[in-house]
Amino acid sequence: MDVAGVLLTPGAGASRDHHTLVAVEEALAALEPAVAVRRVDFPYRIAGKRMPDRPPVAVAHLVQEAAAFAEELGTTTDRLLLGGRSYGGRMCSMAVAEGLPAAGLVLLSYPLHPPGKPGNLRVDHFGELTVPVLFVSGDKDPFGTPEELAEHTATIPGEVTRITLPGAHDLRGKDRETAQAVAGWLTDAE
């Protein structure tokens, strides 16, 4: 996949320095040629607040951050992969569904639904995702089982790749495997 860079965002309870995001950045830096990565926080985190931003605020922030990163790289946002963990990945997918041009999405531990509430799905925008999408999730993720993910991602018009790793939502101890999954997807898609 010919991309100029990757914009990564954290889950709701973490910052841009989350260990999984750092591991992905390190794996992409090790590629030949290296892939530029920018890890960004959402406005609530920057302001020192605990409650995540509502989607309109988060999406607007992502549009700004993607445009700034693309300009820094001398390109346009349609040459960037966007994504992140949980809430961050969900916000990136919503931004792309709402029209932010991107080369693809990297969604780590996508929160398909709140734990214990499989009827409260967060998939209404999936039908608008026409770019390639990578999902990396744990086989015991209470936010969505591999079977639920397979069922609901079938509505995505773009090419979908699902990688399931052993673990729960946090994929604890699986940073290396997660990072390798992203790097492998990026290089295999070329």
LOKOL-699045 format. One line per field, with one value per atom (N, C-alpha, C): residue in three letters; x, y, z; atom name. Coordinates in nm, 4 decimals. Layout:
rest	(ALA ...)
px	(X ...)
py	(Y ...)
pz	(Z ...)
atom	(CA ...)
END
This chain:
rest	(MET MET MET ASP ASP ASP VAL VAL VAL ALA ALA ALA GLY GLY GLY VAL VAL VAL LEU LEU LEU LEU LEU LEU THR THR THR PRO PRO PRO GLY GLY GLY ALA ALA ALA GLY GLY GLY ALA ALA ALA SER SER SER ARG ARG ARG ASP ASP ASP HIS HIS HIS HIS HIS HIS THR THR THR LEU LEU LEU VAL VAL VAL ALA ALA ALA VAL VAL VAL GLU GLU GLU GLU GLU GLU ALA ALA ALA LEU LEU LEU ALA ALA ALA ALA ALA ALA LEU LEU LEU GLU GLU GLU PRO PRO PRO ALA ALA ALA VAL VAL VAL ALA ALA ALA VAL VAL VAL ARG ARG ARG ARG ARG ARG VAL VAL VAL ASP ASP ASP PHE PHE PHE PRO PRO PRO TYR TYR TYR ARG ARG ARG ILE ILE ILE ALA ALA ALA GLY GLY GLY LYS LYS LYS ARG ARG ARG MET MET MET PRO PRO PRO ASP ASP ASP ARG ARG ARG PRO PRO PRO PRO PRO PRO VAL VAL VAL ALA ALA ALA VAL VAL VAL ALA ALA ALA HIS HIS HIS LEU LEU LEU VAL VAL VAL GLN GLN GLN GLU GLU GLU ALA ALA ALA ALA ALA ALA ALA ALA ALA PHE PHE PHE ALA ALA ALA GLU GLU GLU GLU GLU GLU LEU LEU LEU GLY GLY GLY THR THR THR THR THR THR THR THR THR ASP ASP ASP ARG ARG ARG LEU LEU LEU LEU LEU LEU LEU LEU LEU GLY GLY GLY GLY GLY GLY ARG ARG ARG SER SER SER TYR TYR TYR GLY GLY GLY GLY GLY GLY ARG ARG ARG MET MET MET CYS CYS CYS SER SER SER MET MET MET ALA ALA ALA VAL VAL VAL ALA ALA ALA GLU GLU GLU GLY GLY GLY LEU LEU LEU PRO PRO PRO ALA ALA ALA ALA ALA ALA GLY GLY GLY LEU LEU LEU VAL VAL VAL LEU LEU LEU LEU LEU LEU SER SER SER TYR TYR TYR PRO PRO PRO LEU LEU LEU HIS HIS HIS PRO PRO PRO PRO PRO PRO GLY GLY GLY LYS LYS LYS PRO PRO PRO GLY GLY GLY ASN ASN ASN LEU LEU LEU ARG ARG ARG VAL VAL VAL ASP ASP ASP HIS HIS HIS PHE PHE PHE GLY GLY GLY GLU GLU GLU LEU LEU LEU THR THR THR VAL VAL VAL PRO PRO PRO VAL VAL VAL LEU LEU LEU PHE PHE PHE VAL VAL VAL SER SER SER GLY GLY GLY ASP ASP ASP LYS LYS LYS ASP ASP ASP PRO PRO PRO PHE PHE PHE GLY GLY GLY THR THR THR PRO PRO PRO GLU GLU GLU GLU GLU GLU LEU LEU LEU ALA ALA ALA GLU GLU GLU HIS HIS HIS THR THR THR ALA ALA ALA THR THR THR ILE ILE ILE PRO PRO PRO GLY GLY GLY GLU GLU GLU VAL VAL VAL THR THR THR ARG ARG ARG ILE ILE ILE THR THR THR LEU LEU LEU PRO PRO PRO GLY GLY GLY ALA ALA ALA HIS HIS HIS ASP ASP ASP LEU LEU LEU ARG ARG ARG GLY GLY GLY LYS LYS LYS ASP ASP ASP ARG ARG ARG GLU GLU GLU THR THR THR ALA ALA ALA GLN GLN GLN ALA ALA ALA VAL VAL VAL ALA ALA ALA GLY GLY GLY TRP TRP TRP LEU LEU LEU THR THR THR ASP ASP ASP ALA ALA ALA GLU GLU GLU)
px	(0.0855 0.0000 0.0897 0.0694 0.1521 0.0957 0.1458 0.0991 0.2159 0.1817 0.2833 0.3039 0.2013 0.2117 0.0913 0.1036 -0.0031 -0.0306 -0.1565 -0.2002 -0.2663 -0.2142 -0.2654 -0.3239 -0.4341 -0.5046 -0.5274 -0.5346 -0.5502 -0.6954 -0.7110 -0.8422 -0.8821 -1.0064 -1.0625 -0.9858 -0.9273 -0.8599 -0.7094 -0.6592 -0.5142 -0.4730 -0.3416 -0.2859 -0.2180 -0.1670 -0.0947 0.0289 0.0731 0.1919 0.1588 0.0366 -0.0019 0.0977 0.1361 0.2422 0.2126 0.0877 0.0566 0.0818 0.0428 0.0655 0.2153 0.2912 0.4368 0.4961 0.4482 0.4985 0.4686 0.3495 0.3152 0.4064 0.4274 0.5167 0.6568 0.7086 0.8427 0.8491 0.7454 0.7429 0.7394 0.6643 0.6552 0.7830 0.8512 0.9796 1.0863 1.0698 1.1682 1.1490 1.0383 1.0142 1.1102 1.1306 1.2101 1.1200 1.0916 1.1291 1.0416 1.0933 1.0197 0.8908 0.7897 0.6619 0.6498 0.6246 0.6085 0.4817 0.4912 0.3770 0.3627 0.2384 0.2096 0.1052 0.1381 0.0439 -0.0162 -0.1497 -0.2149 -0.3138 -0.3275 -0.4283 -0.5532 -0.6649 -0.7900 -0.7990 -0.8849 -0.8930 -0.9165 -1.0016 -1.0287 -0.9012 -0.8176 -0.6930 -0.5958 -0.5882 -0.5005 -0.5414 -0.6723 -0.7255 -0.7186 -0.6732 -0.6617 -0.7927 -0.8899 -1.0192 -1.0206 -1.1152 -1.1243 -1.2326 -1.3351 -1.4471 -1.4144 -1.4209 -1.3884 -1.4792 -1.4242 -1.4998 -1.6145 -1.7217 -1.8321 -1.7799 -1.8390 -1.7900 -1.7707 -1.8631 -1.8392 -1.7089 -1.6766 -1.5527 -1.4314 -1.4376 -1.3256 -1.3011 -1.4079 -1.3944 -1.3356 -1.3827 -1.3291 -1.1800 -1.1420 -1.0008 -0.9186 -0.9710 -0.9009 -0.8832 -0.9846 -0.9746 -0.8598 -0.8515 -0.7434 -0.6070 -0.5960 -0.4685 -0.4213 -0.5135 -0.4773 -0.4299 -0.4980 -0.4587 -0.3207 -0.2948 -0.1638 -0.0529 -0.0778 0.0214 0.0489 -0.0561 -0.0394 0.0406 0.0091 0.0826 0.2307 0.2574 0.3953 0.4704 0.3989 0.4596 0.4593 0.3988 0.3936 0.2987 0.1874 0.0912 -0.0507 -0.1461 -0.2858 -0.3313 -0.4438 -0.4894 -0.5237 -0.5514 -0.5844 -0.4624 -0.3458 -0.2264 -0.1904 -0.2812 -0.2591 -0.3480 -0.2934 -0.3753 -0.4145 -0.5380 -0.5863 -0.6306 -0.6125 -0.6607 -0.6133 -0.6307 -0.5915 -0.6647 -0.6530 -0.7127 -0.8532 -0.9430 -1.0762 -1.1453 -1.1728 -1.2393 -1.1681 -1.0353 -0.9604 -0.9824 -0.9786 -1.0042 -1.1468 -1.2401 -1.3812 -1.3993 -1.3356 -1.3478 -1.2855 -1.1741 -1.1117 -1.2041 -1.2681 -1.3585 -1.4780 -1.5254 -1.6370 -1.5947 -1.4717 -1.4216 -1.4148 -1.3654 -1.3554 -1.4957 -1.5854 -1.7233 -1.7916 -1.7524 -1.8119 -1.7428 -1.6430 -1.5851 -1.4381 -1.3689 -1.2261 -1.1525 -1.0881 -1.0164 -0.9003 -0.8858 -0.7781 -0.7426 -0.6215 -0.5775 -0.6351 -0.6704 -0.7233 -0.7359 -0.7839 -0.8044 -0.7363 -0.6758 -0.6140 -0.6885 -0.7751 -0.8618 -0.8218 -0.7623 -0.7118 -0.8129 -0.8595 -0.9590 -1.0819 -1.1385 -1.2554 -1.3685 -1.4288 -1.5377 -1.6729 -1.6995 -1.8208 -1.9470 -1.9426 -2.0533 -1.9972 -2.0683 -2.0220 -2.0260 -1.9366 -1.9378 -2.0758 -2.1228 -2.2511 -2.3719 -2.3503 -2.4625 -2.4486 -2.4568 -2.4367 -2.5414 -2.6518 -2.7539 -2.7243 -2.6278 -2.5937 -2.4734 -2.4960 -2.3875 -2.3395 -2.2104 -2.1474 -2.1005 -2.1961 -2.1627 -2.2424 -2.3231 -2.4092 -2.3316 -2.2084 -2.1285 -2.0495 -2.0521 -1.9706 -1.9997 -2.1219 -2.1587 -2.0943 -2.0358 -1.9702 -1.8190 -1.7662 -1.6209 -1.5801 -1.5312 -1.4942 -1.3440 -1.2676 -1.1224 -1.0874 -0.9651 -0.9234 -0.9210 -0.9667 -0.9747 -0.9105 -0.8205 -0.7603 -0.8198 -0.8727 -0.9185 -0.8245 -0.7667 -0.6866 -0.7547 -0.8022 -0.8799 -0.8436 -0.8786 -0.8567 -0.9697 -0.9374 -1.0397 -1.1369 -1.1048 -1.1932 -1.2326 -1.2455 -1.2778 -1.4255 -1.4578 -1.5978 -1.6673 -1.5907 -1.6481 -1.6893 -1.6673 -1.7063 -1.6277 -1.6980 -1.6327 -1.5853 -1.4940 -1.4528 -1.5724 -1.6685 -1.7870 -1.8727 -1.8926 -1.9692 -1.8983 -1.7671 -1.6894 -1.7019 -1.6898 -1.7026 -1.8406 -1.9436 -2.0802 -2.0994 -2.0578 -2.0870 -1.9903 -1.8691 -1.7760 -1.8067 -1.8919 -1.9336 -2.0112 -2.0598 -2.1337 -2.0410 -1.9112 -1.8149 -1.7857 -1.8088 -1.7831 -1.6343 -1.5482 -1.4042 -1.3503 -1.2269 -1.1619 -1.1360 -1.1770 -1.1630 -1.0685 -0.9738 -0.8854 -0.9054 -0.9330 -0.9508 -0.8403 -0.7698 -0.6673 -0.7062 -0.7168 -0.7548 -0.6336 -0.6052 -0.4938 -0.5512 -0.4747 -0.5220 -0.5257 -0.6374 -0.6445 -0.7785 -0.7885 -0.9112 -0.8996 -0.9746 -0.9789 -0.8435 -0.7717 -0.6436 -0.5289 -0.5521 -0.4472 -0.3159 -0.3302 -0.2145 -0.1049 0.0155 0.1306 0.1403 0.0542 0.0513 0.0917 0.1675 0.2083 0.2883 0.3830 0.4681 0.3840 0.2940 0.2091 0.1148 0.0619 -0.0262 0.0505 0.1682 0.2512 0.2905 0.3249 0.3610 0.2414 0.1228 0.0015 -0.0194 0.0003 -0.0167 0.0910 0.2164 0.3261 0.3096 0.2693 0.2492 0.1369 0.0275 -0.0851 -0.0433 0.0321 0.0777 0.1686 0.2598 0.3530 0.2887 0.1978 0.1298 0.0354 -0.0137 -0.1119 -0.0441 0.0858 0.1555 0.1474)
py	(-0.1175 0.0000 0.1233 0.2110 0.3299 0.4418 0.4526 0.5562 0.6459 0.7710 0.8678 0.8676 0.8253 0.8268 0.7635 0.7462 0.6849 0.7748 0.8118 0.8916 0.7966 0.7908 0.6975 0.7720 0.7185 0.7797 0.6768 0.7233 0.6304 0.5984 0.4979 0.4668 0.5740 0.5674 0.6711 0.6907 0.5851 0.5984 0.6156 0.6442 0.6486 0.7749 0.7910 0.9052 0.8568 0.9507 0.9215 0.8353 0.8287 0.7508 0.6084 0.5626 0.4255 0.3279 0.2269 0.1343 0.0645 0.0352 -0.0301 0.0649 0.1900 0.2874 0.3092 0.3139 0.3293 0.2083 0.0885 -0.0337 -0.0324 0.0135 0.0220 0.1232 0.2369 0.3376 0.2804 0.2095 0.1507 0.0473 -0.0331 -0.1345 -0.0694 0.0392 0.1062 0.1839 0.2308 0.2994 0.2015 0.0737 -0.0285 -0.0804 -0.0444 -0.0889 -0.0191 -0.0803 -0.0184 0.0109 0.1337 0.2535 0.2690 0.3464 0.3714 0.4474 0.4240 0.4939 0.5939 0.7197 0.8249 0.7993 0.8218 0.8039 0.9281 0.9699 1.0752 1.0203 1.0211 0.9807 1.1083 1.1159 1.2387 1.2099 1.3072 1.3025 1.3759 1.3472 1.4170 1.5406 1.6379 1.7624 1.7433 1.6480 1.6301 1.5922 1.5105 1.4671 1.5858 1.6624 1.7798 1.8785 1.8908 1.9828 1.9248 1.7994 1.7374 1.6834 1.6632 1.6100 1.4582 1.3937 1.2473 1.1955 1.2754 1.2319 1.2518 1.1439 1.1566 1.2550 1.3141 1.4077 1.3362 1.4096 1.3593 1.3461 1.2580 1.2374 1.3641 1.4609 1.5780 1.6518 1.6617 1.7291 1.6456 1.5163 1.4275 1.4214 1.4110 1.4025 1.5320 1.6459 1.7746 1.7842 1.7374 1.7382 1.6485 1.5325 1.4405 1.4998 1.5682 1.6324 1.7340 1.8130 1.9125 1.8448 1.7438 1.6756 1.6053 1.5419 1.4721 1.5729 1.6853 1.7882 1.8432 1.8693 1.9219 1.8204 1.6948 1.5891 1.5719 1.5697 1.5560 1.6729 1.7933 1.9109 1.9013 1.8588 1.8413 1.7411 1.6385 1.5355 1.5739 1.6884 1.7333 1.6532 1.6110 1.5286 1.5665 1.4791 1.5008 1.3878 1.4074 1.3084 1.1747 1.1720 1.0436 0.9523 0.9981 0.9135 0.8744 0.9016 0.8666 0.7497 0.6629 0.5655 0.6328 0.6158 0.6708 0.5552 0.5714 0.4662 0.4814 0.3738 0.3745 0.2664 0.2776 0.1791 0.2204 0.1257 0.1381 0.2683 0.3568 0.4843 0.5613 0.5663 0.6413 0.5869 0.4549 0.3942 0.4188 0.4105 0.4355 0.5780 0.6745 0.8135 0.8316 0.7643 0.7719 0.7129 0.5996 0.5383 0.6288 0.6984 0.7911 0.9105 0.9604 1.0736 1.0362 0.9160 0.8701 0.8490 0.7908 0.7702 0.9033 1.0076 1.1404 1.2182 1.1577 1.2220 1.2589 1.2341 1.2644 1.1659 1.2136 1.1225 1.0548 0.9242 0.8484 0.7295 0.6784 0.5602 0.4325 0.4365 0.3195 0.3444 0.2428 0.2514 0.1344 0.1633 0.0629 0.0693 -0.0301 -0.0275 -0.1380 -0.0974 -0.1904 -0.2004 -0.3201 -0.3431 -0.2543 -0.2600 -0.1771 -0.2088 -0.1051 -0.1270 -0.1424 -0.2614 -0.2901 -0.2549 -0.2826 -0.2500 -0.2431 -0.1778 -0.1794 -0.3230 -0.3571 -0.4922 -0.5271 -0.6460 -0.6925 -0.6325 -0.5478 -0.4834 -0.5037 -0.6282 -0.6551 -0.5910 -0.5450 -0.4783 -0.3311 -0.2759 -0.1343 -0.1191 -0.1468 -0.1515 -0.0133 -0.0072 0.1159 0.0935 0.0606 0.0214 0.0970 0.1945 0.2629 0.3219 0.3606 0.4255 0.3269 0.1989 0.1007 0.0991 0.1215 0.1198 0.2299 0.3292 0.4414 0.4223 0.3126 0.2905 0.2187 0.2936 0.2373 0.2133 0.2460 0.2274 0.0923 0.0418 -0.0810 -0.0603 -0.1610 -0.1518 -0.2755 -0.2516 -0.3594 -0.3548 -0.4692 -0.4848 -0.5827 -0.5423 -0.6330 -0.6367 -0.7545 -0.7669 -0.8942 -0.8958 -1.0133 -1.1134 -1.2399 -1.3446 -1.3482 -1.2765 -1.2717 -1.1272 -1.0441 -0.9025 -0.8866 -0.8323 -0.8146 -0.7043 -0.6249 -0.5206 -0.5750 -0.7052 -0.7660 -0.8936 -1.0042 -1.1321 -1.1364 -1.2268 -1.2412 -1.2691 -1.3464 -1.3774 -1.2530 -1.1734 -1.0489 -0.9536 -0.9447 -0.8562 -0.9004 -1.0299 -1.0814 -1.0488 -1.0677 -1.0406 -0.8940 -0.8037 -0.6619 -0.5934 -0.6426 -0.5813 -0.6251 -0.7236 -0.7665 -0.6563 -0.5564 -0.4454 -0.3363 -0.3482 -0.2484 -0.2732 -0.1722 -0.1905 -0.2047 -0.1395 -0.1488 -0.2849 -0.3128 -0.4398 -0.4472 -0.5570 -0.5744 -0.6900 -0.6644 -0.7686 -0.7747 -0.8944 -0.9129 -1.0051 -0.9591 -1.0416 -1.0570 -1.1807 -1.2088 -1.2624 -1.1991 -1.2407 -1.2954 -1.3789 -1.4250 -1.3071 -1.2911 -1.1848 -1.1153 -1.0202 -0.9437 -0.8090 -0.7109 -0.5809 -0.5103 -0.5259 -0.4553 -0.5251 -0.6491 -0.7275 -0.7211 -0.7307 -0.7218 -0.8195 -0.7666 -0.8487 -0.8800 -0.8191 -0.8485 -0.7276 -0.6345 -0.5165 -0.5547 -0.6461 -0.6866 -0.7498 -0.8402 -0.9068 -0.8084 -0.7137 -0.6117 -0.5265 -0.4821 -0.3983 -0.4746 -0.6024 -0.6838 -0.7033 -0.7159 -0.7307 -0.6059 -0.4879 -0.3631 -0.3512 -0.3745 -0.3638 -0.4646 -0.5865 -0.6897 -0.6561 -0.6033 -0.5628 -0.4522 -0.3584 -0.2456 -0.2915 -0.3818 -0.4284 -0.5311 -0.6128 -0.7125 -0.6488 -0.5303 -0.4641 -0.3931 -0.3968 -0.3267 -0.4031)
pz	(0.0000 0.0000 0.0000 -0.0940 -0.1083 -0.0208 0.1006 0.1919 0.2313 0.2593 0.2999 0.4504 0.5250 0.6701 0.7353 0.8671 0.9465 1.0667 1.0833 1.1972 1.2966 1.4202 1.5215 1.6403 1.6928 1.8048 1.9157 2.0412 2.1535 2.1862 2.2719 2.3271 2.4270 2.4750 2.5618 2.6920 2.7464 2.8744 2.8645 2.7454 2.7267 2.6513 2.6394 2.5671 2.4398 2.3650 2.2413 2.2659 2.3904 2.4253 2.4695 2.4420 2.4770 2.4147 2.4909 2.4486 2.3161 2.2870 2.1604 2.0427 2.0580 1.9508 1.9286 2.0371 2.0264 1.9535 1.9867 1.9217 1.7716 1.7338 1.5913 1.5231 1.5866 1.5278 1.5070 1.6058 1.5942 1.4822 1.4681 1.3620 1.2240 1.2095 1.0803 1.0484 1.1518 1.1313 1.0841 1.1172 1.0804 0.9373 0.8734 0.7361 0.6399 0.5248 0.4182 0.2999 0.2645 0.3396 0.4645 0.5584 0.6824 0.6517 0.7326 0.7179 0.8326 0.7982 0.8987 0.9798 1.1111 1.2006 1.2874 1.3057 1.4035 1.4994 1.6277 1.7322 1.7903 1.7965 1.8429 1.9554 2.0425 2.1479 2.1012 2.1661 2.1394 2.2286 2.1947 2.2716 2.4217 2.4609 2.6040 2.6793 2.6184 2.6821 2.6907 2.5836 2.5811 2.6899 2.7146 2.8159 2.9571 2.9688 3.1008 3.1550 3.0683 3.1113 3.0971 3.1661 3.1630 3.0682 3.0469 2.9650 2.8176 2.7365 2.5939 2.5209 2.4165 2.3348 2.2651 2.2412 2.1596 2.0165 1.9367 1.8004 1.7157 1.7153 1.6297 1.6633 1.7920 1.8345 1.7950 1.8215 1.7892 1.6392 1.5603 1.4148 1.3595 1.4067 1.3601 1.3919 1.5095 1.5494 1.4568 1.4236 1.3341 1.1949 1.1460 1.0147 1.0162 1.1231 1.1374 1.1457 1.2309 1.2515 1.1242 1.0523 0.9286 0.8243 0.8129 0.7163 0.7498 0.8778 0.9188 0.8933 0.9236 0.9021 0.7528 0.6733 0.5277 0.4719 0.5168 0.4687 0.5066 0.6290 0.6745 0.5864 0.5405 0.4555 0.3075 0.2748 0.1365 0.0504 0.1105 0.0377 0.0785 0.0509 0.0866 0.1792 0.2456 0.3439 0.2807 0.1494 0.0868 0.0733 0.1166 0.1186 0.2622 0.3558 0.4961 0.5369 0.6220 0.6939 0.8241 0.8653 0.9914 1.0796 1.2090 1.2969 1.4390 1.5127 1.6527 1.7291 1.8612 1.9510 1.9923 1.9918 2.0500 2.0076 2.1043 2.0766 1.9653 1.9687 1.8682 1.7284 1.7144 1.5848 1.5392 1.6320 1.5983 1.5468 1.6137 1.5694 1.4305 1.4046 1.2712 1.1655 1.1971 1.0999 1.0735 1.1754 1.1574 1.0720 1.0938 1.0145 0.8671 0.8382 0.6993 0.6414 0.7190 0.6719 0.6407 0.7153 0.6942 0.5836 0.5184 0.4017 0.4071 0.5189 0.5249 0.4338 0.3270 0.2385 0.3119 0.2925 0.3557 0.2673 0.2851 0.2096 0.2690 0.3982 0.4652 0.6133 0.6852 0.8296 0.8996 1.0150 1.1010 1.2337 1.2591 1.3764 1.4732 1.5840 1.6845 1.7984 1.8273 1.9329 1.9120 1.7926 1.7614 1.8595 1.9208 2.0167 1.9464 1.8991 1.8230 1.9029 2.0326 2.1228 2.2639 2.3583 2.4971 2.5512 2.6446 2.7016 2.7594 2.7251 2.7761 2.7071 2.6053 2.5357 2.3846 2.3375 2.1948 2.1040 2.1601 2.0796 2.0566 2.1312 2.1208 2.0266 1.8988 1.8007 1.7581 1.7251 1.6771 1.5332 1.4471 1.3094 1.2037 1.2429 1.1469 1.0295 1.0527 0.9483 0.8619 0.8935 0.8209 0.6706 0.6323 0.4910 0.4085 0.4757 0.4066 0.3958 0.4468 0.4460 0.3175 0.2218 0.0921 0.0794 0.1835 0.1819 0.2438 0.2217 0.2902 0.4420 0.5148 0.6608 0.7230 0.8186 0.8977 1.0379 1.0832 1.2208 1.2900 1.4027 1.4857 1.6216 1.6614 1.7845 1.8593 1.9879 2.0704 2.0572 2.0730 2.0599 2.1772 2.2855 2.4023 2.4344 2.3316 2.3503 2.3848 2.5055 2.5426 2.4625 2.3855 2.3008 2.1644 2.1414 2.0151 1.9907 1.9762 1.9493 1.8035 1.7708 1.6308 1.5391 1.5863 1.5059 1.4828 1.5880 1.5736 1.4778 1.4927 1.4063 1.2602 1.2351 1.0985 1.0414 1.1220 1.0755 1.0379 1.1257 1.1046 1.0080 0.9979 0.9023 0.7596 0.7432 0.6091 0.5373 0.6119 0.5507 0.4963 0.5209 0.4745 0.3261 0.2398 0.0966 0.0628 0.1408 0.1157 0.1542 0.1131 0.1458 0.2963 0.3586 0.5031 0.5335 0.6240 0.6746 0.8254 0.8765 1.0207 1.0719 1.1729 1.2372 1.3829 1.4278 1.5657 1.6402 1.7534 1.8392 1.9697 2.0399 2.1704 2.2675 2.3362 2.4361 2.4392 2.5312 2.5512 2.4785 2.5240 2.4570 2.4599 2.5702 2.5828 2.5091 2.4632 2.3980 2.4772 2.6069 2.6972 2.6559 2.6471 2.6121 2.4635 2.3831 2.2392 2.1537 2.2115 2.1346 2.0110 2.0282 1.9159 1.8041 1.8424 1.7443 1.6746 1.7530 1.6958 1.5958 1.6348 1.5475 1.4210 1.4365 1.3202 1.2273 1.2843 1.2024 1.1166 1.1763 1.1017 0.9934 1.0304 0.9337 0.8206 0.8545 0.7541 0.6580 0.7112 0.6275 0.5315 0.5847 0.5032 0.3901 0.4188 0.3149 0.2215 0.2722 0.1873 0.0872 0.1202 0.0344 -0.0837 -0.0901 -0.1996 -0.3290)
atom	(N CA C N CA C N CA C N CA C N CA C N CA C N CA C N CA C N CA C N CA C N CA C N CA C N CA C N CA C N CA C N CA C N CA C N CA C N CA C N CA C N CA C N CA C N CA C N CA C N CA C N CA C N CA C N CA C N CA C N CA C N CA C N CA C N CA C N CA C N CA C N CA C N CA C N CA C N CA C N CA C N CA C N CA C N CA C N CA C N CA C N CA C N CA C N CA C N CA C N CA C N CA C N CA C N CA C N CA C N CA C N CA C N CA C N CA C N CA C N CA C N CA C N CA C N CA C N CA C N CA C N CA C N CA C N CA C N CA C N CA C N CA C N CA C N CA C N CA C N CA C N CA C N CA C N CA C N CA C N CA C N CA C N CA C N CA C N CA C N CA C N CA C N CA C N CA C N CA C N CA C N CA C N CA C N CA C N CA C N CA C N CA C N CA C N CA C N CA C N CA C N CA C N CA C N CA C N CA C N CA C N CA C N CA C N CA C N CA C N CA C N CA C N CA C N CA C N CA C N CA C N CA C N CA C N CA C N CA C N CA C N CA C N CA C N CA C N CA C N CA C N CA C N CA C N CA C N CA C N CA C N CA C N CA C N CA C N CA C N CA C N CA C N CA C N CA C N CA C N CA C N CA C N CA C N CA C N CA C N CA C N CA C N CA C N CA C N CA C N CA C N CA C N CA C N CA C N CA C N CA C N CA C N CA C N CA C N CA C N CA C N CA C N CA C N CA C N CA C N CA C N CA C N CA C N CA C N CA C N CA C N CA C N CA C N CA C N CA C N CA C N CA C N CA C N CA C N CA C N CA C N CA C N CA C N CA C N CA C N CA C N CA C N CA C N CA C N CA C N CA C)
END
